[in-house]
Amino acid sequence: MRKNIIVMALAAAVVSVAPSWGQSKSFKLGQWTEIQSSVLKELNRSYVDSLPLDRMMRAGIDAMLENLDPYTIYIPEEENEDLQMMLSKTYGGIGAIIYKQKDANVIINEPYYGSPAWKNGLRCGDEIIAIDGKPTKGLEAAQSSDRMKGKPGTTVNFKVLKARTGDTVDVSIVRERIHIPDVEYVGMLDDTTGYIKQTGFTEKVSDEVKAGYNKLKAMGMKRLVLDLRGNGGGLMNEAIEIVSLFVPKGSLVVSSRGNTPESVREYRTSSEPVDTQIPLIIMVDSGSASSSEIVAGAIQDLDRGTIMGKRTFGKGLVQTVRPVVYNGQLKVTTAKYYTPSGRCVQAIDYSHRNEDGSVGQIPDSLTHEFRTGKGRIVRDGGGITPDVEIDSPEYSRLVFSLVLNGIIDQYAIQYAKQHDSIPPVDSFHFSDEDFEDFIGFAKTKEFDYRSSAEALFDEMKKELEADGLADRMKPELDALGKAISIDKEQFIRLKKDEIVPFIEEEIAVRFHFQEAGIKVRLRYDTQLEKALSSPMIEL
């Protein structure tokens, strides 16, 4: 009987959908909308307490979208400025990075060079006591930031405790449109190698890359490194424009395929290149995603340059921003994109990744073989695999803890308060005496300074306790715990070579702005150093 019922139900289902799959889809959508509306009305009528409708609405939308990919998100009207920041990296404000600890004043961490904050004398370490008369001690960091932002041309008033003099002064600043450039650094690494560090793909970044290329060419550049490590992507059209700088006009860069006819498209370069001959190195890693992968995939498939570093993130999805009711926005995945050889760089399973976000190991049996324009074999399955794989540097758990807990940031601010200046960045080095000062500072701060071994040991003890085995193994556990234990000061001294570059970078930024920090980073960039000495692919 049960079997017959199932067969009858299946037959009925086939009959019901036979006239039109579209009608079935529309029916389901209408049914779902009706059920949701009915449930909400009944809750509103019967529920014992008043309903938190705003919270329920947002939670319901977010939960619905969680069943799709991680990149389809709802953006309500009040978050539209965040969307604009994501698309263009522009906002109305004073142009400063702030640091805020609980129950403390806002501290100017870093004013951008030439910004309204900088022009009005705000410097690293200055404390914002009040914003438009509202004390900052009772505010969260986000609340403080929101009060500092606003429409360009409007004025915001601060009460400021100056770091160097200890004076309390009133400062009025007219907000401006602040743009954070995606090209963070342009410079020569040696007599012939130009270097561009690009951190995003917002509006007009291709113009910034082109200007960087022209600057380096005038300085004698013979080969170019475009560094896309950690670049999470952005606008597809900007990726296409960057590729167009280096390949012939009309070259296929990327194609997209979705569920609608308009989503199936090919994107080709439409402008004349600036240079189709200069040797290119594209640096990537597990943080290179989306538009970064479009650039790397196209350059690789068109045999135009050598991709170096680690396999990229594996995000081959196209997002489109669609308006919805009440001035909201829906950033929705509308297609997958494919490199010129036909590869989709979307990870086979983007929900399961390594701890650093990178694609896990994928057996060749689950991937497909493609060929570049000159016949080189490339594969799909997740991300862009570099032509020359170079390991990224690894850092200890202690370094991550010092950075994530703001210990190095706090020390850099204190250092800036105590020093009027530092040498030019090329000759600035953190001395042994300075490091002793940092140890003294860090010893007073609360943070998790356990080694990876100690952290794993503590987890193992918890498991043994849960299994009832900890007591019987107590002598062995005590001995092992004592053997791997290391105090805070000892561990900081042991990891000095890892820590110093981070301190130097943060201090350099406080005195000479962002470009100085990148110069320090390049000084210690072993992955880039290996890339420069590695043979490029014969193209």
C-alpha positions as CSV (number, residue, x, y, z in Angstrom):
1,M,0.0,0.0,0.0
2,R,2.7,2.5,1.0
3,K,4.6,1.7,-2.3
4,N,1.4,2.4,-4.3
5,I,0.9,5.7,-2.6
6,I,4.4,6.8,-3.4
7,V,4.1,5.8,-7.0
8,M,0.7,7.6,-7.3
9,A,2.3,10.7,-5.7
10,L,5.2,10.7,-8.1
11,A,2.9,10.3,-11.1
12,A,0.8,13.2,-9.8
13,A,3.9,15.3,-9.5
14,V,5.0,14.5,-13.1
15,V,1.6,15.4,-14.4
16,S,1.5,18.7,-12.4
17,V,4.8,20.0,-13.7
18,A,4.5,18.7,-17.3
19,P,2.7,21.8,-18.7
20,S,5.4,24.3,-17.5
21,W,8.4,24.2,-15.1
22,G,8.1,28.0,-14.9
23,Q,4.5,27.7,-13.6
24,S,5.7,25.2,-10.9
25,K,8.4,27.6,-9.8
26,S,6.0,30.5,-9.7
27,F,3.5,28.4,-7.7
28,K,6.2,27.5,-5.1
29,L,7.2,31.1,-4.8
30,G,3.6,32.2,-4.3
31,Q,3.0,29.4,-1.8
32,W,6.1,30.2,0.2
33,T,5.2,33.9,0.3
34,E,1.6,33.1,1.4
35,I,2.8,30.8,4.2
36,Q,5.3,33.3,5.5
37,S,2.7,36.1,5.5
38,S,0.2,33.8,7.2
39,V,2.6,32.8,10.0
40,L,3.6,36.4,10.6
41,K,0.0,37.5,10.8
42,E,-0.8,34.8,13.3
43,L,2.2,35.6,15.4
44,N,1.2,39.3,15.4
45,R,-2.3,38.3,16.5
46,S,-1.5,35.6,19.1
47,Y,2.1,35.9,20.4
48,V,2.4,36.7,24.1
49,D,4.8,39.6,23.7
50,S,5.2,42.3,21.1
51,L,7.1,41.1,18.1
52,P,10.6,42.5,17.3
53,L,9.6,42.7,13.6
54,D,12.7,44.6,12.4
55,R,15.0,41.9,13.9
56,M,12.8,39.1,12.7
57,M,12.7,40.4,9.2
58,R,16.5,40.8,8.9
59,A,17.1,37.4,10.6
60,G,14.6,35.8,8.2
61,I,16.2,37.3,5.1
62,D,19.7,36.4,6.2
63,A,18.7,32.8,7.1
64,M,17.0,32.4,3.7
65,L,20.1,33.6,1.9
66,E,22.4,31.4,3.9
67,N,20.9,28.4,2.0
68,L,22.6,29.8,-1.2
69,D,26.2,30.8,-1.7
70,P,28.1,33.0,0.9
71,Y,28.2,36.0,-1.4
72,T,24.5,36.6,-2.0
73,I,23.5,39.2,0.7
74,Y,20.8,41.7,1.5
75,I,21.9,45.3,2.1
76,P,19.2,47.5,3.8
77,E,18.9,51.2,3.2
78,E,20.9,52.2,6.3
79,E,23.9,50.1,5.0
80,N,23.9,51.6,1.5
81,E,27.0,53.8,2.4
82,D,28.8,50.6,3.3
83,L,28.0,49.3,-0.2
84,Q,29.3,52.4,-1.8
85,M,32.5,52.1,0.2
86,M,32.8,48.5,-1.0
87,L,32.3,49.6,-4.7
88,S,34.4,52.8,-4.8
89,K,36.4,53.0,-1.5
90,T,35.1,56.5,-1.0
91,Y,33.2,58.0,2.0
92,G,32.5,61.4,3.5
93,G,34.7,62.0,6.5
94,I,38.0,63.4,7.9
95,G,40.4,60.7,6.6
96,A,41.8,59.0,9.6
97,I,42.1,55.5,11.1
98,I,41.1,55.4,14.7
99,Y,41.8,53.1,17.6
100,K,39.3,52.6,20.4
101,Q,39.6,50.5,23.5
102,K,36.6,50.0,25.8
103,D,36.0,52.9,28.3
104,A,38.7,55.0,26.7
105,N,38.8,58.0,24.4
106,V,39.2,57.6,20.6
107,I,42.8,57.7,19.6
108,I,44.0,58.8,16.1
109,N,45.9,55.8,14.9
110,E,46.9,57.2,11.5
111,P,45.7,60.2,9.6
112,Y,45.8,59.8,5.8
113,Y,48.4,62.0,4.1
114,G,46.7,65.2,2.8
115,S,43.4,64.4,4.5
116,P,41.3,66.9,6.4
117,A,42.5,65.3,9.6
118,W,46.1,65.7,8.6
119,K,45.6,69.3,7.3
120,N,44.0,70.3,10.7
121,G,46.9,69.0,12.7
122,L,45.6,65.6,14.0
123,R,48.5,63.2,14.5
124,C,49.0,59.7,15.7
125,G,48.4,59.4,19.4
126,D,46.0,62.4,19.7
127,E,43.0,61.6,21.7
128,I,39.5,62.6,20.7
129,I,37.7,63.5,23.9
130,A,34.4,64.5,22.4
131,I,32.8,64.6,18.9
132,D,30.2,67.4,18.5
133,G,30.0,67.7,22.3
134,K,29.4,64.0,22.8
135,P,32.1,62.3,25.0
136,T,33.7,59.3,23.2
137,K,34.4,57.2,26.3
138,G,30.8,55.9,26.2
139,L,30.8,55.1,22.6
140,E,31.7,52.0,20.7
141,A,34.4,52.2,17.9
142,A,31.7,52.0,15.2
143,Q,29.6,54.7,16.8
144,S,32.6,57.0,17.0
145,S,33.5,56.3,13.4
146,D,29.9,57.0,12.3
147,R,29.9,60.4,14.1
148,M,33.1,61.3,12.4
149,K,31.7,60.5,8.9
150,G,29.2,62.6,7.1
151,K,28.3,64.5,4.0
152,P,31.3,66.3,2.4
153,G,31.2,70.0,3.1
154,T,29.7,69.6,6.6
155,T,31.7,70.4,9.7
156,V,32.5,68.2,12.7
157,N,33.8,69.5,16.0
158,F,36.3,67.8,18.2
159,K,37.8,68.3,21.6
160,V,41.3,66.9,21.3
161,L,44.0,65.9,23.9
162,K,47.3,66.4,22.0
163,A,49.7,63.5,22.4
164,R,52.9,65.5,22.3
165,T,52.0,68.6,24.4
166,G,49.2,67.4,26.6
167,D,47.1,70.4,25.7
168,T,43.4,70.1,25.2
169,V,42.2,72.0,22.1
170,D,39.1,72.5,20.0
171,V,39.4,71.5,16.4
172,S,36.7,72.0,13.7
173,I,37.1,70.0,10.5
174,V,35.2,70.2,7.2
175,R,34.5,66.8,5.9
176,E,35.7,65.9,2.4
177,R,35.1,63.0,0.0
178,I,37.8,60.5,1.1
179,H,39.1,58.0,-1.5
180,I,41.3,55.1,-0.4
181,P,43.3,54.1,-3.5
182,D,43.5,50.4,-4.5
183,V,47.0,50.9,-5.8
184,E,48.9,51.2,-2.5
185,Y,52.4,51.3,-3.9
186,V,54.3,51.9,-7.1
187,G,58.1,51.7,-7.2
188,M,61.2,50.0,-8.6
189,L,62.5,46.9,-6.8
190,D,65.8,47.1,-8.6
191,D,67.2,48.8,-11.7
192,T,64.9,47.0,-14.1
193,T,62.0,45.6,-12.1
194,G,58.9,47.7,-11.5
195,Y,56.4,46.8,-8.8
196,I,52.7,47.7,-8.3
197,K,50.8,46.6,-5.2
198,Q,47.1,46.5,-5.8
199,T,44.6,45.7,-3.0
200,G,41.2,45.9,-4.6
201,F,39.1,46.4,-7.8
202,T,37.0,49.4,-7.1
203,E,36.0,52.1,-9.7
204,K,38.9,53.4,-11.8
205,V,41.6,51.2,-10.3
206,S,42.6,50.4,-13.9
207,D,43.5,54.0,-14.4
208,E,45.7,53.8,-11.3
209,V,47.4,50.7,-12.6
210,K,48.0,52.4,-16.0
211,A,49.4,55.5,-14.4
212,G,51.7,53.3,-12.3
213,Y,52.9,51.5,-15.4
214,N,53.7,54.8,-17.1
215,K,55.6,56.1,-14.1
216,L,57.7,52.9,-13.8
217,K,58.3,52.8,-17.6
218,A,59.8,56.3,-17.4
219,M,62.1,55.1,-14.6
220,G,63.6,52.4,-16.8
221,M,61.4,49.4,-16.0
222,K,62.1,46.2,-18.1
223,R,59.7,43.8,-16.3
224,L,56.7,44.4,-14.1
225,V,55.4,42.7,-11.0
226,L,51.7,43.1,-10.4
227,D,51.1,42.0,-6.8
228,L,47.5,40.7,-6.2
229,R,48.3,38.8,-3.0
230,G,45.5,39.3,-0.5
231,N,43.4,41.2,-3.1
232,G,39.8,40.0,-2.6
233,G,38.5,41.3,-5.9
234,G,35.7,43.7,-6.8
235,L,34.4,45.0,-10.1
236,M,34.8,42.7,-13.1
237,N,35.0,45.5,-15.6
238,E,38.1,46.9,-13.8
239,A,39.8,43.4,-14.1
240,I,39.0,43.4,-17.8
241,E,40.5,46.9,-18.2
242,I,43.7,45.9,-16.4
243,V,44.1,42.8,-18.6
244,S,43.5,45.1,-21.6
245,L,46.7,47.1,-20.7
246,F,48.8,44.1,-21.7
247,V,47.1,42.0,-24.4
248,P,45.9,42.9,-27.9
249,K,42.6,44.6,-28.4
250,G,39.7,42.2,-28.9
251,S,41.3,39.5,-26.7
252,L,38.8,37.3,-24.7
253,V,39.4,37.9,-21.0
254,V,36.4,36.2,-19.3
255,S,33.0,34.8,-20.0
256,S,30.0,34.3,-17.8
257,R,27.2,31.7,-17.8
258,G,24.1,31.9,-15.7
259,N,20.4,30.8,-15.8
260,T,19.2,33.7,-18.0
261,P,20.1,34.5,-21.6
262,E,21.5,37.9,-20.6
263,S,23.9,36.3,-18.2
264,V,25.7,34.3,-20.9
265,R,28.3,36.7,-22.2
266,E,31.9,37.1,-23.4
267,Y,34.0,40.0,-22.3
268,R,36.8,41.1,-24.6
269,T,39.3,43.9,-24.4
270,S,38.0,47.0,-26.2
271,S,41.0,49.4,-25.9
272,E,44.5,49.4,-27.3
273,P,47.1,48.0,-24.9
274,V,50.0,50.0,-23.5
275,D,52.5,47.1,-23.7
276,T,52.1,43.6,-25.1
277,Q,55.8,42.7,-24.7
278,I,57.0,43.6,-21.2
279,P,57.6,40.4,-19.1
280,L,54.8,40.2,-16.4
281,I,54.9,38.5,-13.0
282,I,51.5,38.2,-11.3
283,M,51.8,37.5,-7.6
284,V,48.8,35.6,-6.0
285,D,48.0,33.7,-2.8
286,S,45.0,32.2,-1.1
287,G,43.6,35.7,-0.4
288,S,43.5,36.5,-4.1
289,A,39.9,36.1,-5.2
290,S,37.2,37.1,-7.7
291,S,38.6,39.8,-10.0
292,S,42.1,39.0,-9.0
293,E,41.5,35.5,-10.4
294,I,40.0,36.9,-13.6
295,V,43.3,38.9,-14.1
296,A,45.5,35.9,-13.2
297,G,43.5,33.4,-15.2
298,A,43.4,35.6,-18.3
299,I,47.1,36.4,-18.2
300,Q,47.9,32.7,-17.7
301,D,45.5,31.4,-20.4
302,L,46.6,34.0,-22.9
303,D,50.3,33.1,-22.2
304,R,51.0,36.7,-21.4
305,G,52.8,36.4,-18.1
306,T,54.0,34.1,-15.3
307,I,51.7,33.5,-12.3
308,M,53.7,33.0,-9.1
309,G,52.8,32.3,-5.4
310,K,50.1,30.1,-4.0
311,R,46.8,28.8,-5.4
312,T,44.1,31.5,-5.3
313,F,40.9,31.5,-3.3
314,G,38.6,30.0,-5.8
315,K,35.7,32.4,-6.2
316,G,34.3,32.2,-9.7
317,L,31.0,33.8,-9.1
318,V,29.6,37.0,-10.6
319,Q,27.6,39.2,-8.3
320,T,25.1,41.8,-9.5
321,V,23.6,44.5,-7.2
322,R,19.8,44.7,-7.7
323,P,17.5,47.3,-6.0
324,V,14.7,45.9,-3.8
325,V,11.9,47.6,-2.0
326,Y,12.4,50.4,0.6
327,N,15.7,51.4,-0.9
328,G,17.4,48.2,-0.1
329,Q,19.9,46.3,-2.3
330,L,20.4,42.6,-3.0
331,K,23.9,41.6,-4.0
332,V,23.0,38.4,-5.8
333,T,25.1,35.8,-7.6
334,T,23.9,35.8,-11.2
335,A,26.5,33.7,-13.0
336,K,29.8,31.8,-12.9
337,Y,32.7,33.1,-14.8
338,Y,35.2,31.2,-17.0
339,T,38.7,32.0,-18.1
340,P,39.6,32.2,-21.8
341,S,40.5,28.5,-21.8
342,G,37.1,27.6,-20.4
343,R,38.0,27.0,-16.8
344,C,35.7,27.9,-13.9
345,V,37.8,28.9,-11.0
346,Q,35.0,28.4,-8.5
347,A,36.0,25.9,-5.8
348,I,34.3,22.6,-6.2
349,D,33.0,22.9,-2.6
350,Y,33.4,26.5,-1.4
351,S,31.9,25.6,2.0
352,H,34.9,23.5,3.1
353,R,38.3,25.2,3.0
354,N,41.6,25.2,4.8
355,E,42.1,27.3,7.9
356,D,43.6,30.2,5.8
357,G,40.6,30.2,3.4
358,S,42.4,28.4,0.6
359,V,41.0,25.6,-1.5
360,G,41.8,22.2,-0.1
361,Q,43.7,19.6,-2.1
362,I,41.6,18.4,-5.0
363,P,42.5,15.1,-6.8
364,D,43.0,15.4,-10.5
365,S,40.2,12.8,-11.0
366,L,37.7,15.5,-9.9
367,T,39.1,18.2,-12.2
368,H,39.3,18.8,-15.9
369,E,42.2,19.6,-18.2
370,F,42.3,22.7,-20.3
371,R,45.0,24.3,-22.5
372,T,46.3,27.8,-22.8
373,G,46.7,29.5,-26.1
374,K,50.1,27.9,-26.6
375,G,49.0,24.5,-25.4
376,R,50.1,24.5,-21.8
377,I,48.0,22.3,-19.5
378,V,45.9,24.1,-16.8
379,R,43.2,22.6,-14.6
380,D,39.9,23.8,-13.0
381,G,38.5,22.7,-9.6
382,G,39.3,25.7,-7.5
383,G,41.3,28.8,-7.9
384,I,44.2,29.5,-10.2
385,T,47.3,27.3,-9.7
386,P,50.4,29.4,-10.2
387,D,52.9,28.5,-12.9
388,V,55.6,28.8,-10.2
389,E,54.5,27.8,-6.8
390,I,56.2,29.6,-3.9
391,D,55.3,29.0,-0.3
392,S,54.0,31.9,1.7
393,P,55.8,32.8,5.0
394,E,54.4,31.1,8.1
395,Y,54.1,32.9,11.4
396,S,53.9,31.6,14.9
397,R,50.7,31.8,17.0
398,L,52.4,34.4,19.2
399,V,52.7,36.9,16.3
400,F,49.1,36.4,15.3
401,S,48.1,37.1,18.9
402,L,50.2,40.2,19.1
403,V,48.7,41.6,15.9
404,L,45.1,40.6,16.4
405,N,45.0,41.8,20.1
406,G,46.4,45.2,19.0
407,I,49.5,44.9,21.1
408,I,51.8,46.0,18.2
409,D,49.3,48.8,17.3
410,Q,49.2,50.1,20.8
411,Y,53.0,50.1,21.1
412,A,53.4,51.9,17.8
413,I,51.1,54.7,19.1
414,Q,53.1,54.9,22.3
415,Y,56.3,55.1,20.3
416,A,54.9,57.9,18.1
417,K,54.0,59.8,21.2
418,Q,57.5,59.5,22.6
419,H,59.5,60.3,19.4
420,D,59.3,63.5,17.3
421,S,60.6,61.7,14.2
422,I,62.4,58.6,12.8
423,P,65.0,58.3,10.1
424,P,63.8,57.9,6.4
425,V,62.2,54.5,6.0
426,D,65.1,53.1,4.0
427,S,67.4,53.5,6.9
428,F,65.0,53.0,9.8
429,H,65.5,49.8,11.8
430,F,64.1,48.8,15.2
431,S,67.1,48.5,17.5
432,D,67.9,45.9,20.1
433,E,67.3,48.6,22.8
434,D,63.9,49.4,21.2
435,F,63.0,45.7,21.3
436,E,63.7,45.5,25.0
437,D,61.3,48.4,25.4
438,F,58.7,46.5,23.4
439,I,59.1,43.4,25.7
440,G,58.6,45.6,28.7
441,F,55.4,47.0,27.1
442,A,54.0,43.7,26.0
443,K,54.6,42.0,29.4
444,T,52.1,44.3,30.9
445,K,49.3,43.4,28.4
446,E,46.8,40.7,28.6
447,F,46.8,38.4,25.5
448,D,47.0,34.7,24.7
449,Y,50.7,34.1,24.4
450,R,50.6,30.3,24.3
451,S,52.6,28.5,21.6
452,S,50.7,26.2,19.2
453,A,52.0,23.2,21.1
454,E,50.6,24.6,24.4
455,A,47.2,25.4,22.8
456,L,47.0,21.9,21.4
457,F,48.1,20.4,24.8
458,D,45.3,22.3,26.6
459,E,42.8,21.0,24.1
460,M,44.1,17.4,24.5
461,K,43.8,17.7,28.3
462,K,40.1,18.8,27.9
463,E,39.5,15.7,25.7
464,L,41.2,13.5,28.2
465,E,39.1,15.0,31.0
466,A,35.9,14.4,29.0
467,D,37.0,10.7,28.5
468,G,37.8,10.3,32.2
469,L,41.5,9.6,31.5
470,A,43.1,12.8,32.9
471,D,43.6,11.6,36.5
472,R,45.3,8.3,35.5
473,M,47.7,10.2,33.2
474,K,48.4,13.1,35.6
475,P,52.1,12.5,36.1
476,E,52.8,12.3,32.4
477,L,50.6,15.3,31.6
478,D,52.3,17.4,34.3
479,A,55.7,16.5,33.0
480,L,54.8,17.2,29.4
481,G,53.1,20.5,30.3
482,K,56.2,21.6,32.2
483,A,58.4,20.7,29.3
484,I,56.5,22.7,26.7
485,S,55.7,25.7,28.9
486,I,57.4,29.0,28.1
487,D,56.7,32.3,29.8
488,K,55.7,35.4,27.9
489,E,59.0,37.2,27.9
490,Q,61.0,34.1,26.8
491,F,58.6,33.5,23.9
492,I,58.7,37.1,22.7
493,R,62.5,37.0,22.7
494,L,62.5,33.6,20.9
495,K,60.3,35.1,18.1
496,K,62.1,38.4,17.8
497,D,62.9,37.9,14.1
498,E,59.2,37.4,13.3
499,I,58.0,40.3,15.5
500,V,60.4,43.1,14.5
501,P,59.2,43.5,10.9
502,F,55.6,44.0,12.1
503,I,56.7,46.7,14.6
504,E,58.9,48.4,12.0
505,E,56.0,48.5,9.6
506,E,53.6,50.0,12.1
507,I,56.0,52.6,13.3
508,A,57.0,53.6,9.8
509,V,53.3,54.1,8.9
510,R,52.8,56.4,11.9
511,F,55.6,58.8,10.7
512,H,55.7,58.4,6.9
513,F,52.2,57.1,6.0
514,Q,51.1,53.9,4.2
515,E,53.7,53.9,1.5
516,A,56.5,53.7,4.1
517,G,54.8,50.6,5.6
518,I,54.8,48.8,2.3
519,K,58.5,49.6,1.8
520,V,59.2,48.0,5.1
521,R,57.1,45.0,4.2
522,L,59.0,44.6,0.9
523,R,62.2,44.5,2.9
524,Y,61.2,41.3,4.5
525,D,59.1,39.7,1.7
526,T,60.9,36.4,1.2
527,Q,58.1,35.1,-1.2
528,L,58.6,38.0,-3.5
529,E,62.4,37.7,-3.3
530,K,62.1,34.0,-4.4
531,A,59.8,35.0,-7.2
532,L,62.3,37.5,-8.6
533,S,65.0,34.9,-8.7
534,S,62.8,32.2,-10.2
535,P,62.8,31.5,-13.9
536,M,59.8,32.8,-15.7
537,I,57.7,30.6,-18.0
538,E,58.8,30.5,-21.6
539,L,56.0,32.3,-23.5
